[in-house]
Amino acid sequence: MSHREESLSTRDLASTPADVSDPEHADERDRDGDGAAERDQDVAAERERATGSADADEDAALLPQEQGTEFQGRWESIQTTFVDDPRDAVENADALVAELMQRLADGFARERERLEEQWSRGEDVSTEDLRVVLQRYRSFFRRLLSA
């Protein structure tokens, strides 16, 4: 068995049963609607902004700006509740971090699925497209290690 067959992928992380059945987040899924086309556009826009330098990929956004701003606002709201209800603040922080991790895993999994669909149809994926995807992985990986 090869290492690739044994390893965990972003697809594994993105397809958690809790996401499908969690009633607490049902309203968020409803509010997002399909959202796939919008997210695909965000990925395409991010790909266009990517550059070839190692330093540039450290600054590349992992989420579209609107989503990053939303998460930042929610984090600031959680922080302000700590004084009055520390336990609730920690529980909300955990949920927010889990949601962010899920959103990031979903994005990487969608990108991988897009590439795999092209490969399965016998289409060539350009080296440039693969380089940009690898840069996103590298940026995310470095950020995780430095955190």
N, C-alpha and C positions, 0 to 999 in steps of 0.2 A: 504494500500500500504506500503510495507516495505521500509526501508531506502535505501537498495540496488537498488530498482527499480527507486527511485527518483534521485539518485545521478549521478553525472557526472563521466565518466570513462576515462581512457587514450584512449580508443577506440574512444570516442566522440571527443577528441582533435586531434587524429591522422587522422581522416577522414574528414578533412575540405574541402569544395568545392574549396577553393582557390588553394589548392595544385594540384588539377586536372586540373584546367583551367587557372592558372596563367602563361601567356606566358613568363614572366620575368624569371621563373625558369625552363622552358621547356628544355633548354640546359643542366641543371644539372640533370634532370630526364633522358635525353637521354644518358648523360655521365655515369650515374650510371647503365643504363640498368635495368635488372631485379634486380640484387643486393640482392635479398632476401636470396639466399643461402649463400652469403658472410656475410650478417648481421646475419643470423642464426648461422654461424660458430663463429662469434665474440661473440654472446650471449653465446654460448656453452663454448667458451674459457674463458669468464669472469666467468661463473658459476664454472668452474674448479679451477679458481684462488681464488674464494671466501673462506673465513674462517669463523669459528664460533665466533670469538671475536667481541665484539661491536666496539672496536677501529679500527679493520681491515676494517670493512665495510665503515668507514668514508673515507678511502683512496682508496677504490675500484673505478676504472674508470667507469664512466657512459657511455662513448663512447670508441670505440677502439682507441688505441694510435694514429694511423694515422689520424683519423678524428679529434681528439682533437688537434693535431698539426696543422692541416689545419685551424680549427677555430681560434686557437691562432694567427696564421700568418695573417689571414684576419683581426682580431681585431687590431693587431699592425699596419697594413696598414691603417686602418681607423683612428687610433689615429694620425698617421703622417700627415694626410690630414686636421686635425682640424685647424691648424694655417692658412692655405690658404683658406679653405672653411668650416667654422664651421657648417653651416646648412647642407651641404652635408654629413659631418662626422656624425652628429646626425641622419640623415635619414638612412645612411648606417648602423650605429650601431643598430638602431631599427630593420632594416631588418635582420641583422645578429643574433640578440638576438631571433627574431621570428623564424628564420630558425633553430637555435639551440633548442629552445623549441619544435618545431615541430619534429625534429629528435629524441629528447628524448622521446616525447610522442609516436612516432611511435615504438620505441624500446620496451617500456613498453607494448604497445598494442599488438605487435607481440608475446611477451612472454605470455601475458594473453590468446591470441587466441590459442597458442600452447597448453596451459594447458586445455583450454575449449574443444579443439578438442579431446584430450585424454579422458576427462571426458565424452564427448558425445558418444565416441566409447565404453564406459564402462570400459576403462582402468583405473587402479589405478595410481595415481601420487604419488610418494614417498614423505614421510614427509620431507626428505632431500631436494628434488627438491623444495618443497614449502617453506622450510626454507630459501633457497638461494634466491628465488624470493622475499620473504618478507624482507630479508636483503637489497636487492637492493632498494626496496621501502623505507625502513627505512633510508638508506644512503641518497637517493635523498631528502626525506622529511626533514631530519635534515639540509641538505645543503641549502634548500630553506628557512627554518626558520632562519638560521644564516646569510643569505645574506643581 
